[in-house]
Amino acid sequence: MMAVFGMSGRHWASDLNSKQMAGGRVAHATLKGPSVVKEIFIGLTLGLIAGGMWKMHHWNEQRKTRSFYDMLDKGQISVVVEE
């Protein structure tokens, strides 16, 4: 490839075959199918994150419920409407 940079455009163009285009020399990325290991890792990670958030939501709801019943037992609140 170093020799290509030292050549002028006229010599470089004559170096190509008549059927080959200049763009054919550039290495292009090839598209591959999905990686099974990568897909499993991403799914596991997203599942753990979603599960952790769901669990934290339920812990918060449990804390609220426990606090409500503790206040009810202590007499700080009442569920009966005062007249």
All heavy atoms as an XYZ file, in Angstrom:
647
protein
N       0.825     -1.178      0.000
C       0.000      0.000      0.000
C       0.871      1.245      0.000
O       0.462      2.267     -0.489
C      -0.923     -0.044      1.215
C      -2.049      0.910      1.154
S      -3.141      0.413     -0.169
C      -4.343      1.665     -0.084
N       2.056      1.173      0.575
C       2.948      2.333      0.607
C       3.352      2.744     -0.802
O       3.524      3.917     -1.077
C       4.195      2.023      1.451
C       3.881      1.843      2.934
S       3.163      3.307      3.665
C       4.615      4.333      3.750
N       3.484      1.787     -1.685
C       3.882      2.105     -3.050
C       2.781      2.876     -3.767
O       3.053      3.692     -4.631
C       4.214      0.833     -3.812
N       1.553      2.652     -3.398
C       0.433      3.344     -4.045
C       0.484      4.827     -3.720
O       0.247      5.672     -4.564
C      -0.906      2.728     -3.588
C      -2.077      3.554     -4.082
C      -1.015      1.305     -4.071
N       0.834      5.188     -2.471
C       0.876      6.598     -2.101
C       1.995      7.339     -2.822
O       1.887      8.522     -3.073
C       1.050      6.744     -0.581
C      -0.162      6.329      0.183
C      -0.088      5.289      1.082
C      -1.379      6.968      0.002
C      -1.205      4.888      1.788
C      -2.492      6.584      0.703
C      -2.407      5.531      1.600
N       3.067      6.679     -3.172
C       4.183      7.324     -3.850
C       3.946      7.519     -5.337
O       4.601      8.324     -5.980
N       3.001      6.812     -5.917
C       2.758      6.906     -7.352
C       1.857      8.082     -7.669
O       1.057      8.516     -6.866
C       2.072      5.634     -7.860
C       2.891      4.396     -7.753
S       1.916      3.048     -8.427
C       3.164      1.824     -8.583
N       1.998      8.595     -8.871
C       1.078      9.631     -9.307
C      -0.216      8.956     -9.739
O      -0.276      7.751     -9.931
C       1.682     10.426    -10.471
O       1.798      9.585    -11.604
N      -1.267      9.742     -9.921
C      -2.563      9.203    -10.293
C      -2.524      8.470    -11.628
O      -3.209      7.490    -11.838
N      -1.708      8.917    -12.570
C      -1.643      8.301    -13.894
C      -1.097      6.886    -13.799
O      -1.642      5.963    -14.381
C      -0.752      9.155    -14.806
C      -0.665      8.658    -16.209
C       0.072      9.651    -17.092
N       1.298     10.161    -16.496
C       2.512      9.615    -16.701
N       2.643      8.562    -17.458
N       3.572     10.135    -16.152
N      -0.032      6.680    -13.041
C       0.542      5.343    -12.903
C      -0.365      4.412    -12.100
O      -0.453      3.239    -12.387
C       1.926      5.416    -12.231
C       2.934      6.136    -13.056
N       3.480      5.583    -14.170
C       3.488      7.370    -12.917
C       4.337      6.440    -14.703
N       4.353      7.546    -13.945
N      -0.997      4.947    -11.079
C      -1.872      4.138    -10.238
C      -3.067      3.652    -11.053
O      -3.471      2.515    -10.946
C      -2.344      4.966     -9.033
C      -3.215      4.203     -8.099
C      -2.860      3.162     -7.314
C      -4.607      4.408     -7.874
N      -3.912      2.706     -6.610
C      -5.013      3.451     -6.926
C      -5.551      5.288     -8.365
C      -6.310      3.371     -6.473
C      -6.836      5.198     -7.901
C      -7.208      4.258     -6.965
N      -3.623      4.513    -11.890
C      -4.769      4.128    -12.702
C      -4.375      3.079    -13.739
O      -5.149      2.176    -14.037
C      -5.374      5.351    -13.392
N      -3.186      3.165    -14.272
C      -2.765      2.180    -15.262
C      -2.446      0.843    -14.603
O      -2.410     -0.183    -15.264
C      -1.548      2.694    -16.042
O      -0.446      2.830    -15.166
N      -2.218      0.864    -13.282
C      -1.921     -0.366    -12.551
C      -3.181     -1.229    -12.394
O      -3.090     -2.436    -12.254
C      -1.344     -0.003    -11.174
C      -0.847     -1.221    -10.423
O      -0.348     -2.154    -11.082
O      -0.966     -1.241     -9.192
N      -4.358     -0.621    -12.432
C      -5.597     -1.366    -12.269
C      -5.949     -2.113    -13.543
O      -5.612     -1.684    -14.649
C      -6.742     -0.408    -11.936
C      -6.645      0.337    -10.609
C      -7.784      1.328    -10.518
C      -6.673     -0.607     -9.448
N      -6.628     -3.221    -13.395
C      -7.147     -3.923    -14.560
C      -8.247     -3.088    -15.188
O      -8.857     -2.246    -14.538
C      -7.714     -5.292    -14.173
C      -6.631     -6.243    -13.711
O      -5.466     -6.072    -14.055
N      -7.030     -7.223    -12.926
N      -8.551     -3.321    -16.411
C      -9.595     -2.548    -17.078
C     -10.975     -2.880    -16.516
O     -11.877     -2.065    -16.581
C      -9.573     -2.829    -18.586
O      -9.808     -4.208    -18.814
N     -11.156     -4.075    -15.933
C     -12.454     -4.471    -15.383
C     -12.598     -4.106    -13.906
O     -13.670     -4.168    -13.360
C     -12.653     -5.984    -15.540
C     -12.740     -6.419    -16.979
C     -12.929     -7.909    -17.051
C     -12.964     -8.353    -18.514
N     -13.101     -9.797    -18.627
N     -11.521     -3.742    -13.236
C     -11.536     -3.467    -11.803
C     -11.662     -1.971    -11.558
O     -11.005     -1.177    -12.211
C     -10.254     -4.002    -11.160
C     -10.243     -3.893     -9.666
C      -8.945     -4.417     -9.085
O      -7.989     -4.619     -9.821
N      -8.918     -4.615     -7.790
N     -12.505     -1.609    -10.609
C     -12.660     -0.199    -10.271
C     -11.775      0.131     -9.085
O     -11.369     -0.743     -8.331
C     -14.123      0.100     -9.927
C     -15.066     -0.115    -11.088
S     -16.761      0.200    -10.648
C     -16.679      1.928    -10.248
N     -11.477      1.407     -8.887
C     -10.613      1.838     -7.792
C     -11.240      1.531     -6.439
O     -10.557      1.246     -5.481
C     -10.327      3.321     -7.900
N     -12.563      1.570     -6.344
C     -13.240      1.293     -5.084
C     -13.119     -0.158     -4.655
O     -13.347     -0.488     -3.517
N     -12.758     -1.037     -5.549
C     -12.629     -2.445     -5.217
C     -11.451     -2.743     -4.328
O     -11.394     -3.792     -3.696
N     -10.507     -1.830     -4.263
C      -9.324     -2.055     -3.427
C      -9.586     -1.761     -1.953
O      -8.829     -2.169     -1.106
C      -8.170     -1.175     -3.897
C      -7.612     -1.606     -5.207
C      -6.499     -0.687     -5.614
N      -5.774     -1.284     -6.716
C      -4.478     -1.528     -6.708
N      -3.758     -1.203     -5.659
N      -3.901     -2.088     -7.734
N     -10.624     -1.030     -1.656
C     -10.924     -0.644     -0.283
C     -11.601     -1.815      0.423
O     -12.510     -2.428     -0.116
C     -11.853      0.594     -0.261
C     -12.204      0.971      1.167
C     -11.204      1.744     -0.985
N     -11.119     -2.120      1.621
C     -11.710     -3.210      2.396
C     -12.993     -2.705      3.031
O     -12.985     -1.762      3.817
C     -10.740     -3.685      3.470
N     -14.115     -3.297      2.685
C     -15.407     -2.911      3.238
C     -15.801     -3.878      4.344
O     -15.483     -5.062      4.295
C     -16.491     -2.934      2.148
C     -16.259     -1.926      1.075
N     -16.480     -0.594      1.265
C     -15.817     -2.050     -0.200
C     -16.197      0.056      0.157
N     -15.776     -0.806     -0.750
N     -16.514     -3.351      5.321
C     -17.008     -4.191      6.415
C     -18.111     -5.098      5.872
O     -18.970     -4.664      5.125
C     -17.542     -3.327      7.538
N     -18.044     -6.350      6.255
C     -19.086     -7.277      5.824
C     -20.117     -7.406      6.934
O     -19.779     -7.399      8.115
C     -18.499     -8.668      5.506
O     -17.823     -9.153      6.662
C     -17.533     -8.585      4.350
N     -21.361     -7.509      6.556
C     -22.422     -7.665      7.544
C     -22.501     -9.122      7.967
O     -22.519    -10.017      7.136
C     -23.755     -7.211      6.957
C     -23.836     -5.753      6.554
C     -25.178     -5.471      5.899
C     -23.652     -4.857      7.755
N     -22.552     -9.327      9.267
C     -22.629    -10.681      9.809
C     -23.983    -10.862     10.470
O     -24.665     -9.903     10.801
C     -21.539    -10.906     10.848
C     -20.132    -10.837     10.301
C     -19.141    -11.083     11.402
C     -17.722    -10.971     10.879
N     -16.754    -11.154     11.949
N     -24.340    -12.083     10.686
C     -25.572    -12.386     11.397
C     -25.407    -12.095     12.878
O     -24.325    -11.759     13.341
N     -26.476    -12.220     13.657
C     -26.386    -11.930     15.084
C     -25.514    -12.961     15.814
O     -25.527    -14.138     15.498
C     -27.831    -12.010     15.559
C     -28.526    -12.844     14.547
C     -27.808    -12.609     13.248
N     -24.759    -12.479     16.763
C     -23.926    -13.349     17.586
C     -24.792    -13.925     18.706
O     -25.419    -13.178     19.461
C     -22.769    -12.550     18.173
O     -22.085    -13.332     19.116
N     -24.829    -15.230     18.819
C     -25.677    -15.885     19.820
C     -25.227    -15.528     21.230
O     -26.044    -15.200     22.093
C     -25.664    -17.420     19.619
C     -26.448    -18.115     20.715
C     -26.218    -17.777     18.254
N     -23.931    -15.531     21.473
C     -23.410    -15.222     22.807
C     -23.732    -13.775     23.162
O     -24.152    -13.470     24.287
C     -21.890    -15.480     22.856
C     -21.305    -15.046     24.182
C     -21.597    -16.944     22.596
N     -23.570    -12.871     22.201
C     -23.866    -11.462     22.440
C     -25.353    -11.264     22.727
O     -25.717    -10.506     23.629
C     -23.446    -10.648     21.219
C     -23.552     -9.168     21.386
C     -23.028     -8.466     20.138
C     -23.182     -6.978     20.232
N     -22.732     -6.302     19.018
N     -26.199    -11.935     21.975
C     -27.641    -11.825     22.183
C     -28.030    -12.341     23.571
O     -28.855    -11.731     24.258
C     -28.400    -12.621     21.120
C     -28.295    -12.057     19.733
C     -29.203    -10.869     19.497
O     -30.241    -10.781     20.185
O     -28.880    -10.046     18.646
N     -27.449    -13.458     23.994
C     -27.737    -14.015     25.324
C     -27.278    -13.047     26.401
O     -27.984    -12.794     27.377
C     -27.083    -15.405     25.485
C     -27.790    -16.426     24.591
C     -27.096    -15.842     26.944
C     -27.115    -17.765     24.531
N     -26.096    -12.488     26.239
C     -25.545    -11.551     27.221
C     -26.412    -10.299     27.326
O     -26.729     -9.851     28.432
C     -24.103    -11.180     26.852
C     -23.470    -10.226     27.814
C     -23.068    -10.649     29.064
C     -23.296     -8.898     27.460
C     -22.488     -9.765     29.961
C     -22.725     -8.005     28.344
C     -22.317     -8.439     29.597
N     -26.822     -9.756     26.195
C     -27.665     -8.554     26.206
C     -29.019     -8.870     26.837
O     -29.524     -8.098     27.664
C     -27.828     -7.997     24.780
C     -26.500     -7.405     24.297
C     -28.935     -6.949     24.717
C     -26.499     -7.004     22.839
N     -29.617     -9.998     26.476
C     -30.905    -10.386     27.053
C     -30.825    -10.605     28.550
O     -31.710    -10.188     29.302
N     -29.752    -11.248     28.992
C     -29.565    -11.497     30.418
C     -29.399    -10.182     31.174
O     -30.003     -9.982     32.238
C     -28.345    -12.398     30.633
C     -28.051    -12.844     32.052
C     -29.171    -13.732     32.557
C     -26.733    -13.585     32.097
N     -28.608     -9.281     30.619
C     -28.371     -7.988     31.261
C     -29.659     -7.181     31.361
O     -29.986     -6.651     32.430
C     -27.313     -7.190     30.478
O     -26.116     -7.963     30.395
C     -27.016     -5.870     31.147
N     -30.400     -7.089     30.250
C     -31.657     -6.345     30.279
C     -32.672     -6.993     31.216
O     -33.413     -6.288     31.916
C     -32.232     -6.230     28.866
C     -31.455     -5.345     27.898
C     -32.059     -5.426     26.508
C     -31.417     -3.911     28.395
N     -32.700     -8.319     31.263
C     -33.608     -9.021     32.164
C     -33.275     -8.763     33.624
O     -34.174     -8.561     34.444
N     -31.999     -8.761     33.953
C     -31.598     -8.495     35.340
C     -31.905     -7.060     35.749
O     -32.338     -6.802     36.876
C     -30.109     -8.795     35.529
C     -29.735    -10.272     35.533
C     -28.220    -10.438     35.566
C     -30.365    -10.980     36.719
N     -31.696     -6.126     34.832
C     -32.003     -4.724     35.134
C     -33.504     -4.542     35.350
O     -33.933     -3.927     36.324
C     -31.486     -3.803     34.015
C     -29.956     -3.751     34.047
C     -32.059     -2.399     34.144
C     -29.343     -3.056     32.854
N     -34.304     -5.095     34.437
C     -35.762     -4.972     34.559
C     -36.259     -5.685     35.820
O     -37.124     -5.162     36.534
C     -36.447     -5.546     33.324
N     -35.723     -6.865     36.119
C     -36.112     -7.591     37.322
C     -35.743     -6.842     38.591
O     -36.515     -6.819     39.558
N     -34.580     -6.217     38.597
C     -34.162     -5.435     39.764
C     -35.060     -4.233     40.001
O     -35.421     -3.918     41.138
N     -35.437     -3.569     38.893
C     -36.328     -2.420     39.036
C     -37.713     -2.848     39.515
O     -38.325     -2.176     40.354
C     -36.419     -1.665     37.711
C     -35.117     -0.973     37.338
S     -35.207     -0.111     35.777
C     -36.200      1.287     36.251
N     -38.199     -3.970     39.007
C     -39.499     -4.501     39.431
C     -39.469     -4.870     40.916
O     -40.403     -4.595     41.663
C     -39.855     -5.705     38.567
C     -41.195     -6.279     38.820
C     -41.495     -7.433     39.479
C     -42.456     -5.730     38.424
N     -42.853     -7.640     39.500
C     -43.469     -6.612     38.863
C     -42.824     -4.585     37.725
C     -44.812     -6.372     38.636
C     -44.169     -4.352     37.501
C     -45.139     -5.239     37.954
N     -38.363     -5.497     41.348
C     -38.220     -5.897     42.747
C     -38.163     -4.661     43.651
O     -38.781     -4.640     44.719
C     -36.943     -6.737     42.889
C     -36.812     -7.444     44.194
C     -37.800     -8.559     44.297
C     -37.525     -9.397     45.506
N     -38.576    -10.351     45.752
N     -37.436     -3.626     43.224
C     -37.360     -2.401     44.021
C     -38.735     -1.741     44.132
O     -39.091     -1.213     45.190
C     -36.350     -1.423     43.411
C     -34.919     -1.859     43.647
S     -33.602     -0.833     42.975
C     -34.351      0.589     42.349
N     -39.519     -1.785     43.058
C     -40.885     -1.252     43.098
C     -41.719     -1.999     44.138
O     -42.446     -1.384     44.940
C     -41.530     -1.378     41.717
C     -43.003     -1.147     41.698
N     -43.561      0.103     41.842
C     -44.042     -2.013     41.584
C     -44.874     -0.009     41.807
N     -45.197     -1.279     41.645
N     -41.616     -3.311     44.174
C     -42.391     -4.095     45.137
C     -41.905     -3.890     46.565
O     -42.704     -3.896     47.504
C     -42.395     -5.572     44.747
C     -43.375     -5.855     43.659
N     -44.714     -6.028     43.902
C     -43.221     -5.941     42.326
C     -45.348     -6.226     42.764
N     -44.463     -6.174     41.781
N     -40.599     -3.723     46.762
C     -40.090     -3.417     48.100
C     -40.652     -2.089     48.589
O     -41.009     -1.935     49.758
C     -38.572     -3.367     48.116
C     -37.899     -4.695     48.074
C     -38.403     -5.894     48.454
C     -36.580     -4.948     47.617
N     -37.482     -6.886     48.262
C     -36.348     -6.341     47.756
C     -35.562     -4.163     47.099
C     -35.148     -6.925     47.392
C     -34.371     -4.746     46.747
C     -34.165     -6.119     46.895
N     -40.741     -1.116     47.684
C     -41.276      0.191     48.046
C     -42.755      0.084     48.418
O     -43.205      0.680     49.403
C     -41.078      1.173     46.890
C     -41.364      2.591     47.292
O     -41.199      2.967     48.435
N     -41.822      3.393     46.338
N     -43.506     -0.679     47.634
C     -44.931     -0.867     47.949
C     -45.106     -1.611     49.272
O     -45.999     -1.297     50.059
C     -45.624     -1.638     46.820
C     -45.753     -0.845     45.542
C     -46.602      0.405     45.707
O     -47.665      0.341     46.346
O     -46.175      1.462     45.190
N     -44.256     -2.592     49.536
C     -44.320     -3.349     50.796
C     -44.009     -2.429     51.978
O     -44.657     -2.510     53.032
C     -43.330     -4.507     50.746
C     -43.410     -5.437     51.927
C     -42.414     -6.581     51.815
O     -41.413     -6.474     51.109
N     -42.691     -7.662     52.510
N     -43.050     -1.531     51.795
C     -42.690     -0.585     52.848
C     -43.868      0.346     53.149
O     -44.189      0.616     54.316
C     -41.465      0.224     52.434
C     -40.983      1.206     53.484
C     -39.836      2.069     52.999
N     -40.111      2.763     51.757
C     -40.822      3.902     51.650
N     -41.331      4.450     52.739
N     -41.019      4.467     50.485
N     -44.553      0.821     52.113
C     -45.713      1.693     52.302
C     -46.840      0.961     53.038
O     -47.465      1.519     53.943
C     -46.241      2.182     50.954
C     -45.391      3.212     50.274
C     -46.071      3.610     48.968
C     -45.171      4.378     48.051
N     -45.853      4.676     46.773
N     -47.086     -0.286     52.640
C     -48.148     -1.072     53.275
C     -47.822     -1.344     54.744
O     -48.685     -1.193     55.628
C     -48.347     -2.406     52.530
O     -48.619     -2.129     51.159
C     -49.470     -3.222     53.127
N     -46.576     -1.721     55.004
C     -46.157     -1.986     56.391
C     -46.263     -0.714     57.232
O     -46.737     -0.749     58.384
C     -44.725     -2.508     56.409
C     -44.308     -3.011     57.781
C     -42.913     -3.617     57.777
N     -42.879     -4.798     56.931
C     -41.990     -5.016     55.974
N     -41.037     -4.142     55.733
N     -42.021     -6.117     55.259
N     -45.890      0.414     56.681
C     -45.984      1.680     57.396
C     -47.440      2.032     57.692
O     -47.763      2.494     58.796
C     -45.338      2.789     56.561
O     -45.543      4.039     57.135
N     -48.322      1.796     56.713
C     -49.749      2.060     56.915
C     -50.302      1.231     58.064
O     -50.970      1.766     58.962
C     -50.521      1.767     55.624
C     -52.007      1.812     55.793
C     -52.673      3.029     55.852
C     -52.743      0.641     55.900
C     -54.050      3.075     56.011
C     -54.116      0.675     56.058
C     -54.767      1.900     56.117
N     -50.016     -0.065     58.075
C     -50.560     -0.919     59.134
C     -49.911     -0.639     60.488
O     -50.565     -0.777     61.532
C     -50.437     -2.397     58.750
C     -51.508     -2.808     57.768
C     -51.195     -3.089     56.449
C     -52.842     -2.895     58.158
C     -52.180     -3.456     55.535
C     -53.835     -3.253     57.265
C     -53.509     -3.524     55.954
O     -54.481     -3.864     55.075
N     -48.667     -0.231     60.516
C     -48.032      0.154     61.776
C     -48.700      1.396     62.361
O     -48.978      1.468     63.562
C     -46.536      0.417     61.589
C     -45.732     -0.863     61.408
O     -46.269     -1.944     61.743
O     -44.580     -0.769     60.932
N     -48.978      2.385     61.504
C     -49.659      3.595     61.962
C     -51.081      3.290     62.400
O     -51.582      3.869     63.374
C     -49.647      4.659     60.858
C     -48.274      5.237     60.579
S     -48.188      6.289     59.112
C     -49.327      7.571     59.483
N     -51.738      2.355     61.716
C     -53.098      1.953     62.077
C     -53.105      1.267     63.445
O     -53.971      1.542     64.288
C     -53.664      1.028     61.006
C     -55.147      0.710     61.055
C     -55.978      1.974     60.868
C     -55.497     -0.310     59.983
N     -52.114      0.398     63.700
C     -52.026     -0.301     64.985
C     -51.716      0.658     66.135
O     -52.198      0.473     67.257
C     -50.946     -1.387     64.940
C     -51.365     -2.581     64.095
O     -52.581     -2.740     63.835
O     -50.471     -3.353     63.682
N     -50.929      1.694     65.873
C     -50.569      2.657     66.909
C     -51.682      3.668     67.158
O     -51.623      4.432     68.122
C     -49.295      3.412     66.522
C     -48.067      2.538     66.512
C     -46.857      3.334     66.053
C     -45.632      2.453     65.949
N     -44.492      3.185     65.404
N     -52.679      3.695     66.306
C     -53.787      4.623     66.470
C     -53.516      6.007     65.892
O     -54.261      6.947     66.162
N     -52.465      6.150     65.146
C     -52.143      7.451     64.546
C     -53.104      7.806     63.404
O     -53.355      8.978     63.151
C     -50.703      7.454     64.026
C     -49.667      7.310     65.117
C     -48.256      7.189     64.547
O     -48.075      6.985     63.369
N     -47.270      7.288     65.429
N     -53.634      6.792     62.752
C     -54.595      6.996     61.682
C     -55.788      6.086     61.905
O     -55.716      5.122     62.693
C     -53.979      6.725     60.276
C     -53.491      5.297     60.162
C     -52.896      7.732     59.961
C     -53.080      4.901     58.754
N     -56.857      6.361     61.213
C     -58.048      5.537     61.313
C     -58.677      5.409     59.933
O     -58.594      6.322     59.118
C     -59.052      6.196     62.282
O     -60.245      5.473     62.306
N     -59.319      4.289     59.707
C     -60.010      4.070     58.437
C     -61.495      4.375     58.562
O     -62.209      4.341     57.578
C     -59.797      2.635     57.909
C     -58.344      2.437     57.529
C     -60.234      1.607     58.921
N     -61.916      4.707     59.766
C     -63.319      5.056     60.016
C     -63.486      6.557     59.869
O     -62.713      7.327     60.419
C     -63.770      4.604     61.428
C     -65.218      4.976     61.707
C     -63.536      3.117     61.597
N     -64.498      6.948     59.110
C     -64.753      8.374     58.904
C     -65.417      8.941     60.141
O     -66.394      8.396     60.648
C     -65.668      8.583     57.662
C     -65.959     10.061     57.458
C     -65.054      7.959     56.432
N     -64.840     10.045     60.662
C     -65.401     10.697     61.859
C     -66.598     11.532     61.446
O     -66.598     12.193     60.407
C     -64.351     11.558     62.522
C     -63.202     10.765     63.124
C     -62.222     11.662     63.830
O     -62.533     12.838     64.066
O     -61.137     11.170     64.134
N     -67.625     11.521     62.308
C     -68.838     12.304     62.004
C     -68.849     13.571     62.772
O     -68.302     13.821     63.723
C     -70.065     11.482     62.302
C     -70.180     10.282     61.408
C     -71.471      9.531     61.662
O     -72.536     10.159     61.661
O     -71.375      8.311     61.878
